[in-house]
Amino acid sequence: MTTFSCVAPWLRRGEIALWVIGLSLLAWALAATSMSMVYQARQERAFSAELRQGPATRAGADPLVLGRIEIPRIGVTAMVREGDDDTTLAIAVGHISGTARPGERGNMALAGHRDSFFRALRGIRRQDTIRFVTPNRSYEYVVASTKVVAPEDTGVLDPTSDTVLTLVTCYPFKYVGHAPNRFIVRASLVALFPIAASGGEVLQASGDLSHGERTRR
């Protein structure tokens, strides 16, 4: 009993310390989620206003926002911001610097966290439609392949002769801690849709696509 009486206070202190750590981590997670939701909502409003009324309505818009990614079948919708640093990926899907930008021929690569914006990629399939919407055009892609690679396999970011979209997230999706691999989605451009003044879309003439892209259509 004497030993128990001596140890019990230390156990209580340890329990309190664990509770404090746990609550601190929970508060941090809630704050990060809240920050992400607020940022996405604000940028979505600014982006939608620009689609409807033009660039004069960019008040409140982040100048680093490139557009919006949409994957309708699995419910992905998120604003895309330039960069793949921790700050960007905490609030948006990030465009990986050095890869093609919207409207450029080549390989445009986007990164997102597996436990937030790209969580639903676990259910993506070949032939799924992916859209990348900018204030001027909507780019429609079709998923050609998925694969898992090691983090050092950066070949998936190499330039390509065709216009393609590459999505990158950590893998496995349910892994606890720093995931050891990367899940890659590769999609090919199949159509361009100029944005109408009202924010709607009008099918782009196929002559504006490359020969390879017209063939895929």
Biotite code that builds the C-alpha atoms (Angstrom):
import biotite.structure as struc

atoms = struc.array([
    struc.Atom([0.000, 0.000, 0.000], chain_id="A", res_id=1, res_name="MET", atom_name="CA", element="C"),
    struc.Atom([2.874, 2.350, 0.790], chain_id="A", res_id=2, res_name="THR", atom_name="CA", element="C"),
    struc.Atom([4.266, 1.911, -2.738], chain_id="A", res_id=3, res_name="THR", atom_name="CA", element="C"),
    struc.Atom([0.849, 2.558, -4.294], chain_id="A", res_id=4, res_name="PHE", atom_name="CA", element="C"),
    struc.Atom([0.412, 5.766, -2.328], chain_id="A", res_id=5, res_name="SER", atom_name="CA", element="C"),
    struc.Atom([3.772, 7.041, -3.618], chain_id="A", res_id=6, res_name="CYS", atom_name="CA", element="C"),
    struc.Atom([3.129, 6.110, -7.254], chain_id="A", res_id=7, res_name="VAL", atom_name="CA", element="C"),
    struc.Atom([-0.507, 7.238, -7.510], chain_id="A", res_id=8, res_name="ALA", atom_name="CA", element="C"),
    struc.Atom([0.230, 11.008, -7.654], chain_id="A", res_id=9, res_name="PRO", atom_name="CA", element="C"),
    struc.Atom([2.666, 10.444, -10.510], chain_id="A", res_id=10, res_name="TRP", atom_name="CA", element="C"),
    struc.Atom([0.057, 8.391, -12.342], chain_id="A", res_id=11, res_name="LEU", atom_name="CA", element="C"),
    struc.Atom([-2.455, 11.166, -11.912], chain_id="A", res_id=12, res_name="ARG", atom_name="CA", element="C"),
    struc.Atom([0.015, 13.734, -13.206], chain_id="A", res_id=13, res_name="ARG", atom_name="CA", element="C"),
    struc.Atom([0.779, 11.522, -16.181], chain_id="A", res_id=14, res_name="GLY", atom_name="CA", element="C"),
    struc.Atom([-2.917, 11.118, -16.903], chain_id="A", res_id=15, res_name="GLU", atom_name="CA", element="C"),
    struc.Atom([-3.425, 14.875, -16.753], chain_id="A", res_id=16, res_name="ILE", atom_name="CA", element="C"),
    struc.Atom([-0.436, 15.428, -19.057], chain_id="A", res_id=17, res_name="ALA", atom_name="CA", element="C"),
    struc.Atom([-1.858, 12.969, -21.597], chain_id="A", res_id=18, res_name="LEU", atom_name="CA", element="C"),
    struc.Atom([-5.236, 14.694, -21.463], chain_id="A", res_id=19, res_name="TRP", atom_name="CA", element="C"),
    struc.Atom([-3.577, 18.063, -22.036], chain_id="A", res_id=20, res_name="VAL", atom_name="CA", element="C"),
    struc.Atom([-1.587, 16.723, -24.997], chain_id="A", res_id=21, res_name="ILE", atom_name="CA", element="C"),
    struc.Atom([-4.672, 15.056, -26.465], chain_id="A", res_id=22, res_name="GLY", atom_name="CA", element="C"),
    struc.Atom([-6.817, 18.154, -26.127], chain_id="A", res_id=23, res_name="LEU", atom_name="CA", element="C"),
    struc.Atom([-4.054, 20.307, -27.583], chain_id="A", res_id=24, res_name="SER", atom_name="CA", element="C"),
    struc.Atom([-3.792, 18.044, -30.630], chain_id="A", res_id=25, res_name="LEU", atom_name="CA", element="C"),
    struc.Atom([-7.569, 18.062, -31.033], chain_id="A", res_id=26, res_name="LEU", atom_name="CA", element="C"),
    struc.Atom([-7.646, 21.863, -30.804], chain_id="A", res_id=27, res_name="ALA", atom_name="CA", element="C"),
    struc.Atom([-4.873, 22.099, -33.396], chain_id="A", res_id=28, res_name="TRP", atom_name="CA", element="C"),
    struc.Atom([-6.737, 19.763, -35.776], chain_id="A", res_id=29, res_name="ALA", atom_name="CA", element="C"),
    struc.Atom([-9.980, 21.701, -35.359], chain_id="A", res_id=30, res_name="LEU", atom_name="CA", element="C"),
    struc.Atom([-8.199, 25.004, -35.940], chain_id="A", res_id=31, res_name="ALA", atom_name="CA", element="C"),
    struc.Atom([-6.500, 23.680, -39.088], chain_id="A", res_id=32, res_name="ALA", atom_name="CA", element="C"),
    struc.Atom([-9.792, 22.306, -40.422], chain_id="A", res_id=33, res_name="THR", atom_name="CA", element="C"),
    struc.Atom([-11.573, 25.563, -39.660], chain_id="A", res_id=34, res_name="SER", atom_name="CA", element="C"),
    struc.Atom([-8.863, 27.607, -41.391], chain_id="A", res_id=35, res_name="MET", atom_name="CA", element="C"),
    struc.Atom([-9.096, 25.388, -44.466], chain_id="A", res_id=36, res_name="SER", atom_name="CA", element="C"),
    struc.Atom([-12.894, 25.621, -44.607], chain_id="A", res_id=37, res_name="MET", atom_name="CA", element="C"),
    struc.Atom([-12.885, 29.412, -44.215], chain_id="A", res_id=38, res_name="VAL", atom_name="CA", element="C"),
    struc.Atom([-10.234, 29.826, -46.919], chain_id="A", res_id=39, res_name="TYR", atom_name="CA", element="C"),
    struc.Atom([-12.032, 27.517, -49.354], chain_id="A", res_id=40, res_name="GLN", atom_name="CA", element="C"),
    struc.Atom([-15.399, 29.200, -48.781], chain_id="A", res_id=41, res_name="ALA", atom_name="CA", element="C"),
    struc.Atom([-13.950, 32.709, -49.238], chain_id="A", res_id=42, res_name="ARG", atom_name="CA", element="C"),
    struc.Atom([-12.050, 31.799, -52.404], chain_id="A", res_id=43, res_name="GLN", atom_name="CA", element="C"),
    struc.Atom([-15.022, 29.892, -53.818], chain_id="A", res_id=44, res_name="GLU", atom_name="CA", element="C"),
    struc.Atom([-17.230, 32.975, -53.398], chain_id="A", res_id=45, res_name="ARG", atom_name="CA", element="C"),
    struc.Atom([-14.634, 35.230, -55.041], chain_id="A", res_id=46, res_name="ALA", atom_name="CA", element="C"),
    struc.Atom([-14.062, 32.742, -57.853], chain_id="A", res_id=47, res_name="PHE", atom_name="CA", element="C"),
    struc.Atom([-17.782, 32.249, -58.541], chain_id="A", res_id=48, res_name="SER", atom_name="CA", element="C"),
    struc.Atom([-18.302, 36.019, -58.626], chain_id="A", res_id=49, res_name="ALA", atom_name="CA", element="C"),
    struc.Atom([-15.479, 36.346, -61.150], chain_id="A", res_id=50, res_name="GLU", atom_name="CA", element="C"),
    struc.Atom([-17.013, 33.645, -63.336], chain_id="A", res_id=51, res_name="LEU", atom_name="CA", element="C"),
    struc.Atom([-20.343, 35.492, -63.323], chain_id="A", res_id=52, res_name="ARG", atom_name="CA", element="C"),
    struc.Atom([-19.202, 39.098, -63.565], chain_id="A", res_id=53, res_name="GLN", atom_name="CA", element="C"),
    struc.Atom([-15.585, 39.162, -64.721], chain_id="A", res_id=54, res_name="GLY", atom_name="CA", element="C"),
    struc.Atom([-12.229, 40.068, -63.139], chain_id="A", res_id=55, res_name="PRO", atom_name="CA", element="C"),
    struc.Atom([-13.518, 43.374, -61.746], chain_id="A", res_id=56, res_name="ALA", atom_name="CA", element="C"),
    struc.Atom([-15.098, 41.338, -58.933], chain_id="A", res_id=57, res_name="THR", atom_name="CA", element="C"),
    struc.Atom([-11.829, 39.855, -57.610], chain_id="A", res_id=58, res_name="ARG", atom_name="CA", element="C"),
    struc.Atom([-12.165, 41.569, -54.223], chain_id="A", res_id=59, res_name="ALA", atom_name="CA", element="C"),
    struc.Atom([-11.035, 39.118, -51.551], chain_id="A", res_id=60, res_name="GLY", atom_name="CA", element="C"),
    struc.Atom([-9.518, 36.715, -54.072], chain_id="A", res_id=61, res_name="ALA", atom_name="CA", element="C"),
    struc.Atom([-6.104, 35.187, -53.374], chain_id="A", res_id=62, res_name="ASP", atom_name="CA", element="C"),
    struc.Atom([-3.867, 36.103, -56.350], chain_id="A", res_id=63, res_name="PRO", atom_name="CA", element="C"),
    struc.Atom([-2.205, 32.675, -56.057], chain_id="A", res_id=64, res_name="LEU", atom_name="CA", element="C"),
    struc.Atom([-5.448, 30.811, -56.790], chain_id="A", res_id=65, res_name="VAL", atom_name="CA", element="C"),
    struc.Atom([-5.322, 29.200, -60.246], chain_id="A", res_id=66, res_name="LEU", atom_name="CA", element="C"),
    struc.Atom([-8.803, 27.717, -60.395], chain_id="A", res_id=67, res_name="GLY", atom_name="CA", element="C"),
    struc.Atom([-10.985, 24.913, -59.120], chain_id="A", res_id=68, res_name="ARG", atom_name="CA", element="C"),
    struc.Atom([-10.655, 21.137, -59.491], chain_id="A", res_id=69, res_name="ILE", atom_name="CA", element="C"),
    struc.Atom([-13.825, 19.045, -59.754], chain_id="A", res_id=70, res_name="GLU", atom_name="CA", element="C"),
    struc.Atom([-14.185, 15.254, -59.874], chain_id="A", res_id=71, res_name="ILE", atom_name="CA", element="C"),
    struc.Atom([-17.976, 14.830, -59.978], chain_id="A", res_id=72, res_name="PRO", atom_name="CA", element="C"),
    struc.Atom([-18.335, 11.075, -59.490], chain_id="A", res_id=73, res_name="ARG", atom_name="CA", element="C"),
    struc.Atom([-16.404, 10.995, -56.198], chain_id="A", res_id=74, res_name="ILE", atom_name="CA", element="C"),
    struc.Atom([-17.470, 14.414, -54.950], chain_id="A", res_id=75, res_name="GLY", atom_name="CA", element="C"),
    struc.Atom([-14.155, 16.279, -55.076], chain_id="A", res_id=76, res_name="VAL", atom_name="CA", element="C"),
    struc.Atom([-14.384, 20.087, -55.359], chain_id="A", res_id=77, res_name="THR", atom_name="CA", element="C"),
    struc.Atom([-11.546, 22.306, -54.174], chain_id="A", res_id=78, res_name="ALA", atom_name="CA", element="C"),
    struc.Atom([-9.788, 25.538, -54.997], chain_id="A", res_id=79, res_name="MET", atom_name="CA", element="C"),
    struc.Atom([-6.270, 25.127, -56.378], chain_id="A", res_id=80, res_name="VAL", atom_name="CA", element="C"),
    struc.Atom([-3.443, 27.411, -55.259], chain_id="A", res_id=81, res_name="ARG", atom_name="CA", element="C"),
    struc.Atom([0.075, 27.835, -56.647], chain_id="A", res_id=82, res_name="GLU", atom_name="CA", element="C"),
    struc.Atom([2.712, 25.895, -54.663], chain_id="A", res_id=83, res_name="GLY", atom_name="CA", element="C"),
    struc.Atom([3.008, 22.621, -52.776], chain_id="A", res_id=84, res_name="ASP", atom_name="CA", element="C"),
    struc.Atom([4.409, 23.913, -49.477], chain_id="A", res_id=85, res_name="ASP", atom_name="CA", element="C"),
    struc.Atom([2.833, 22.971, -46.134], chain_id="A", res_id=86, res_name="ASP", atom_name="CA", element="C"),
    struc.Atom([0.972, 26.274, -45.837], chain_id="A", res_id=87, res_name="THR", atom_name="CA", element="C"),
    struc.Atom([-0.683, 25.854, -49.235], chain_id="A", res_id=88, res_name="THR", atom_name="CA", element="C"),
    struc.Atom([-1.587, 22.186, -48.788], chain_id="A", res_id=89, res_name="LEU", atom_name="CA", element="C"),
    struc.Atom([-3.204, 22.982, -45.423], chain_id="A", res_id=90, res_name="ALA", atom_name="CA", element="C"),
    struc.Atom([-5.804, 25.187, -47.115], chain_id="A", res_id=91, res_name="ILE", atom_name="CA", element="C"),
    struc.Atom([-6.009, 24.080, -50.754], chain_id="A", res_id=92, res_name="ALA", atom_name="CA", element="C"),
    struc.Atom([-4.943, 21.678, -53.452], chain_id="A", res_id=93, res_name="VAL", atom_name="CA", element="C"),
    struc.Atom([-1.498, 22.817, -54.607], chain_id="A", res_id=94, res_name="GLY", atom_name="CA", element="C"),
    struc.Atom([-0.098, 23.235, -58.097], chain_id="A", res_id=95, res_name="HIS", atom_name="CA", element="C"),
    struc.Atom([3.388, 21.717, -58.135], chain_id="A", res_id=96, res_name="ILE", atom_name="CA", element="C"),
    struc.Atom([5.789, 24.428, -59.278], chain_id="A", res_id=97, res_name="SER", atom_name="CA", element="C"),
    struc.Atom([7.746, 23.632, -62.421], chain_id="A", res_id=98, res_name="GLY", atom_name="CA", element="C"),
    struc.Atom([4.947, 21.621, -64.015], chain_id="A", res_id=99, res_name="THR", atom_name="CA", element="C"),
    struc.Atom([2.643, 22.954, -66.738], chain_id="A", res_id=100, res_name="ALA", atom_name="CA", element="C"),
    struc.Atom([0.076, 25.569, -65.794], chain_id="A", res_id=101, res_name="ARG", atom_name="CA", element="C"),
    struc.Atom([-3.551, 25.665, -66.957], chain_id="A", res_id=102, res_name="PRO", atom_name="CA", element="C"),
    struc.Atom([-3.647, 26.225, -70.700], chain_id="A", res_id=103, res_name="GLY", atom_name="CA", element="C"),
    struc.Atom([-0.069, 25.087, -71.273], chain_id="A", res_id=104, res_name="GLU", atom_name="CA", element="C"),
    struc.Atom([0.805, 21.921, -73.148], chain_id="A", res_id=105, res_name="ARG", atom_name="CA", element="C"),
    struc.Atom([2.469, 19.262, -71.012], chain_id="A", res_id=106, res_name="GLY", atom_name="CA", element="C"),
    struc.Atom([2.049, 17.715, -67.590], chain_id="A", res_id=107, res_name="ASN", atom_name="CA", element="C"),
    struc.Atom([0.200, 19.797, -64.992], chain_id="A", res_id=108, res_name="MET", atom_name="CA", element="C"),
    struc.Atom([0.637, 18.251, -61.524], chain_id="A", res_id=109, res_name="ALA", atom_name="CA", element="C"),
    struc.Atom([-1.493, 18.917, -58.457], chain_id="A", res_id=110, res_name="LEU", atom_name="CA", element="C"),
    struc.Atom([-0.878, 17.724, -54.889], chain_id="A", res_id=111, res_name="ALA", atom_name="CA", element="C"),
    struc.Atom([-3.340, 17.300, -52.053], chain_id="A", res_id=112, res_name="GLY", atom_name="CA", element="C"),
    struc.Atom([-3.486, 15.660, -48.640], chain_id="A", res_id=113, res_name="HIS", atom_name="CA", element="C"),
    struc.Atom([-4.989, 12.159, -48.445], chain_id="A", res_id=114, res_name="ARG", atom_name="CA", element="C"),
    struc.Atom([-6.914, 13.077, -45.307], chain_id="A", res_id=115, res_name="ASP", atom_name="CA", element="C"),
    struc.Atom([-8.527, 16.235, -46.685], chain_id="A", res_id=116, res_name="SER", atom_name="CA", element="C"),
    struc.Atom([-9.041, 17.405, -50.271], chain_id="A", res_id=117, res_name="PHE", atom_name="CA", element="C"),
    struc.Atom([-7.837, 14.185, -51.935], chain_id="A", res_id=118, res_name="PHE", atom_name="CA", element="C"),
    struc.Atom([-9.373, 11.749, -49.449], chain_id="A", res_id=119, res_name="ARG", atom_name="CA", element="C"),
    struc.Atom([-11.913, 10.612, -52.062], chain_id="A", res_id=120, res_name="ALA", atom_name="CA", element="C"),
    struc.Atom([-9.205, 9.629, -54.564], chain_id="A", res_id=121, res_name="LEU", atom_name="CA", element="C"),
    struc.Atom([-9.268, 6.176, -52.999], chain_id="A", res_id=122, res_name="ARG", atom_name="CA", element="C"),
    struc.Atom([-12.440, 5.609, -55.038], chain_id="A", res_id=123, res_name="GLY", atom_name="CA", element="C"),
    struc.Atom([-11.315, 7.051, -58.374], chain_id="A", res_id=124, res_name="ILE", atom_name="CA", element="C"),
    struc.Atom([-11.507, 4.863, -61.480], chain_id="A", res_id=125, res_name="ARG", atom_name="CA", element="C"),
    struc.Atom([-10.335, 4.883, -65.082], chain_id="A", res_id=126, res_name="ARG", atom_name="CA", element="C"),
    struc.Atom([-12.616, 6.935, -67.351], chain_id="A", res_id=127, res_name="GLN", atom_name="CA", element="C"),
    struc.Atom([-13.689, 9.221, -64.495], chain_id="A", res_id=128, res_name="ASP", atom_name="CA", element="C"),
    struc.Atom([-14.052, 12.860, -65.533], chain_id="A", res_id=129, res_name="THR", atom_name="CA", element="C"),
    struc.Atom([-11.864, 15.546, -63.928], chain_id="A", res_id=130, res_name="ILE", atom_name="CA", element="C"),
    struc.Atom([-12.459, 19.236, -64.571], chain_id="A", res_id=131, res_name="ARG", atom_name="CA", element="C"),
    struc.Atom([-10.095, 22.124, -63.949], chain_id="A", res_id=132, res_name="PHE", atom_name="CA", element="C"),
    struc.Atom([-12.004, 25.397, -64.093], chain_id="A", res_id=133, res_name="VAL", atom_name="CA", element="C"),
    struc.Atom([-10.261, 28.765, -64.531], chain_id="A", res_id=134, res_name="THR", atom_name="CA", element="C"),
    struc.Atom([-11.861, 32.190, -64.994], chain_id="A", res_id=135, res_name="PRO", atom_name="CA", element="C"),
    struc.Atom([-11.454, 31.817, -68.770], chain_id="A", res_id=136, res_name="ASN", atom_name="CA", element="C"),
    struc.Atom([-11.754, 28.123, -69.531], chain_id="A", res_id=137, res_name="ARG", atom_name="CA", element="C"),
    struc.Atom([-12.803, 24.788, -68.162], chain_id="A", res_id=138, res_name="SER", atom_name="CA", element="C"),
    struc.Atom([-10.458, 21.902, -69.016], chain_id="A", res_id=139, res_name="TYR", atom_name="CA", element="C"),
    struc.Atom([-11.978, 18.431, -69.063], chain_id="A", res_id=140, res_name="GLU", atom_name="CA", element="C"),
    struc.Atom([-9.796, 15.374, -68.498], chain_id="A", res_id=141, res_name="TYR", atom_name="CA", element="C"),
    struc.Atom([-10.500, 11.645, -68.414], chain_id="A", res_id=142, res_name="VAL", atom_name="CA", element="C"),
    struc.Atom([-8.586, 9.376, -66.033], chain_id="A", res_id=143, res_name="VAL", atom_name="CA", element="C"),
    struc.Atom([-6.238, 7.108, -67.975], chain_id="A", res_id=144, res_name="ALA", atom_name="CA", element="C"),
    struc.Atom([-4.424, 5.322, -65.130], chain_id="A", res_id=145, res_name="SER", atom_name="CA", element="C"),
    struc.Atom([-3.624, 5.127, -61.421], chain_id="A", res_id=146, res_name="THR", atom_name="CA", element="C"),
    struc.Atom([-0.542, 3.724, -59.734], chain_id="A", res_id=147, res_name="LYS", atom_name="CA", element="C"),
    struc.Atom([1.474, 3.727, -56.520], chain_id="A", res_id=148, res_name="VAL", atom_name="CA", element="C"),
    struc.Atom([5.087, 4.925, -56.540], chain_id="A", res_id=149, res_name="VAL", atom_name="CA", element="C"),
    struc.Atom([7.862, 5.624, -54.053], chain_id="A", res_id=150, res_name="ALA", atom_name="CA", element="C"),
    struc.Atom([8.337, 9.253, -52.924], chain_id="A", res_id=151, res_name="PRO", atom_name="CA", element="C"),
    struc.Atom([11.643, 9.483, -54.784], chain_id="A", res_id=152, res_name="GLU", atom_name="CA", element="C"),
    struc.Atom([10.017, 8.451, -58.073], chain_id="A", res_id=153, res_name="ASP", atom_name="CA", element="C"),
    struc.Atom([9.579, 11.983, -59.404], chain_id="A", res_id=154, res_name="THR", atom_name="CA", element="C"),
    struc.Atom([9.336, 10.806, -63.001], chain_id="A", res_id=155, res_name="GLY", atom_name="CA", element="C"),
    struc.Atom([5.563, 11.203, -62.717], chain_id="A", res_id=156, res_name="VAL", atom_name="CA", element="C"),
    struc.Atom([6.190, 14.974, -62.779], chain_id="A", res_id=157, res_name="LEU", atom_name="CA", element="C"),
    struc.Atom([8.280, 14.944, -65.960], chain_id="A", res_id=158, res_name="ASP", atom_name="CA", element="C"),
    struc.Atom([7.098, 17.036, -68.932], chain_id="A", res_id=159, res_name="PRO", atom_name="CA", element="C"),
    struc.Atom([4.952, 15.281, -71.533], chain_id="A", res_id=160, res_name="THR", atom_name="CA", element="C"),
    struc.Atom([4.253, 15.955, -75.197], chain_id="A", res_id=161, res_name="SER", atom_name="CA", element="C"),
    struc.Atom([0.495, 15.603, -74.652], chain_id="A", res_id=162, res_name="ASP", atom_name="CA", element="C"),
    struc.Atom([-1.614, 17.743, -72.336], chain_id="A", res_id=163, res_name="THR", atom_name="CA", element="C"),
    struc.Atom([-2.164, 15.674, -69.182], chain_id="A", res_id=164, res_name="VAL", atom_name="CA", element="C"),
    struc.Atom([-3.090, 16.167, -65.539], chain_id="A", res_id=165, res_name="LEU", atom_name="CA", element="C"),
    struc.Atom([-1.307, 14.345, -62.716], chain_id="A", res_id=166, res_name="THR", atom_name="CA", element="C"),
    struc.Atom([-2.738, 14.164, -59.192], chain_id="A", res_id=167, res_name="LEU", atom_name="CA", element="C"),
    struc.Atom([-0.436, 13.244, -56.307], chain_id="A", res_id=168, res_name="VAL", atom_name="CA", element="C"),
    struc.Atom([-1.316, 12.260, -52.741], chain_id="A", res_id=169, res_name="THR", atom_name="CA", element="C"),
    struc.Atom([0.169, 10.092, -50.001], chain_id="A", res_id=170, res_name="CYS", atom_name="CA", element="C"),
    struc.Atom([-0.537, 6.352, -49.814], chain_id="A", res_id=171, res_name="TYR", atom_name="CA", element="C"),
    struc.Atom([-1.879, 4.190, -48.189], chain_id="A", res_id=172, res_name="PRO", atom_name="CA", element="C"),
    struc.Atom([-4.894, 6.375, -47.504], chain_id="A", res_id=173, res_name="PHE", atom_name="CA", element="C"),
    struc.Atom([-5.508, 4.934, -44.021], chain_id="A", res_id=174, res_name="LYS", atom_name="CA", element="C"),
    struc.Atom([-1.857, 4.842, -42.965], chain_id="A", res_id=175, res_name="TYR", atom_name="CA", element="C"),
    struc.Atom([-1.153, 6.368, -39.545], chain_id="A", res_id=176, res_name="VAL", atom_name="CA", element="C"),
    struc.Atom([1.810, 8.740, -39.656], chain_id="A", res_id=177, res_name="GLY", atom_name="CA", element="C"),
    struc.Atom([3.922, 9.685, -42.659], chain_id="A", res_id=178, res_name="HIS", atom_name="CA", element="C"),
    struc.Atom([2.723, 7.447, -45.483], chain_id="A", res_id=179, res_name="ALA", atom_name="CA", element="C"),
    struc.Atom([5.561, 5.612, -47.275], chain_id="A", res_id=180, res_name="PRO", atom_name="CA", element="C"),
    struc.Atom([4.281, 5.871, -50.859], chain_id="A", res_id=181, res_name="ASN", atom_name="CA", element="C"),
    struc.Atom([2.475, 8.152, -53.289], chain_id="A", res_id=182, res_name="ARG", atom_name="CA", element="C"),
    struc.Atom([-0.795, 7.522, -55.131], chain_id="A", res_id=183, res_name="PHE", atom_name="CA", element="C"),
    struc.Atom([-0.750, 8.880, -58.679], chain_id="A", res_id=184, res_name="ILE", atom_name="CA", element="C"),
    struc.Atom([-3.669, 9.638, -60.979], chain_id="A", res_id=185, res_name="VAL", atom_name="CA", element="C"),
    struc.Atom([-2.916, 10.423, -64.629], chain_id="A", res_id=186, res_name="ARG", atom_name="CA", element="C"),
    struc.Atom([-5.654, 11.943, -66.814], chain_id="A", res_id=187, res_name="ALA", atom_name="CA", element="C"),
    struc.Atom([-5.682, 13.115, -70.440], chain_id="A", res_id=188, res_name="SER", atom_name="CA", element="C"),
    struc.Atom([-7.234, 16.317, -71.764], chain_id="A", res_id=189, res_name="LEU", atom_name="CA", element="C"),
    struc.Atom([-10.274, 15.620, -73.940], chain_id="A", res_id=190, res_name="VAL", atom_name="CA", element="C"),
    struc.Atom([-12.076, 18.980, -74.245], chain_id="A", res_id=191, res_name="ALA", atom_name="CA", element="C"),
    struc.Atom([-11.902, 22.722, -73.580], chain_id="A", res_id=192, res_name="LEU", atom_name="CA", element="C"),
    struc.Atom([-14.910, 24.798, -72.565], chain_id="A", res_id=193, res_name="PHE", atom_name="CA", element="C"),
    struc.Atom([-14.634, 28.609, -72.722], chain_id="A", res_id=194, res_name="PRO", atom_name="CA", element="C"),
    struc.Atom([-16.442, 30.249, -69.830], chain_id="A", res_id=195, res_name="ILE", atom_name="CA", element="C"),
    struc.Atom([-19.426, 32.313, -70.984], chain_id="A", res_id=196, res_name="ALA", atom_name="CA", element="C"),
    struc.Atom([-20.122, 35.750, -69.503], chain_id="A", res_id=197, res_name="ALA", atom_name="CA", element="C"),
    struc.Atom([-22.813, 34.256, -67.273], chain_id="A", res_id=198, res_name="SER", atom_name="CA", element="C"),
    struc.Atom([-20.418, 31.686, -65.836], chain_id="A", res_id=199, res_name="GLY", atom_name="CA", element="C"),
    struc.Atom([-21.750, 28.910, -68.056], chain_id="A", res_id=200, res_name="GLY", atom_name="CA", element="C"),
    struc.Atom([-19.704, 26.780, -70.426], chain_id="A", res_id=201, res_name="GLU", atom_name="CA", element="C"),
    struc.Atom([-19.665, 26.641, -74.210], chain_id="A", res_id=202, res_name="VAL", atom_name="CA", element="C"),
    struc.Atom([-18.028, 23.712, -76.026], chain_id="A", res_id=203, res_name="LEU", atom_name="CA", element="C"),
    struc.Atom([-14.741, 24.714, -77.592], chain_id="A", res_id=204, res_name="GLN", atom_name="CA", element="C"),
    struc.Atom([-14.263, 23.875, -81.257], chain_id="A", res_id=205, res_name="ALA", atom_name="CA", element="C"),
    struc.Atom([-12.125, 20.774, -81.634], chain_id="A", res_id=206, res_name="SER", atom_name="CA", element="C"),
    struc.Atom([-9.746, 22.710, -83.877], chain_id="A", res_id=207, res_name="GLY", atom_name="CA", element="C"),
    struc.Atom([-8.310, 24.340, -80.793], chain_id="A", res_id=208, res_name="ASP", atom_name="CA", element="C"),
    struc.Atom([-7.080, 20.977, -79.498], chain_id="A", res_id=209, res_name="LEU", atom_name="CA", element="C"),
    struc.Atom([-3.904, 19.271, -80.649], chain_id="A", res_id=210, res_name="SER", atom_name="CA", element="C"),
    struc.Atom([-4.086, 16.431, -83.162], chain_id="A", res_id=211, res_name="HIS", atom_name="CA", element="C"),
    struc.Atom([-3.611, 13.868, -80.379], chain_id="A", res_id=212, res_name="GLY", atom_name="CA", element="C"),
    struc.Atom([-6.287, 15.488, -78.247], chain_id="A", res_id=213, res_name="GLU", atom_name="CA", element="C"),
    struc.Atom([-8.774, 15.543, -81.151], chain_id="A", res_id=214, res_name="ARG", atom_name="CA", element="C"),
    struc.Atom([-8.121, 11.843, -81.685], chain_id="A", res_id=215, res_name="THR", atom_name="CA", element="C"),
    struc.Atom([-8.901, 11.079, -78.042], chain_id="A", res_id=216, res_name="ARG", atom_name="CA", element="C"),
    struc.Atom([-12.208, 12.901, -78.352], chain_id="A", res_id=217, res_name="ARG", atom_name="CA", element="C"),
])
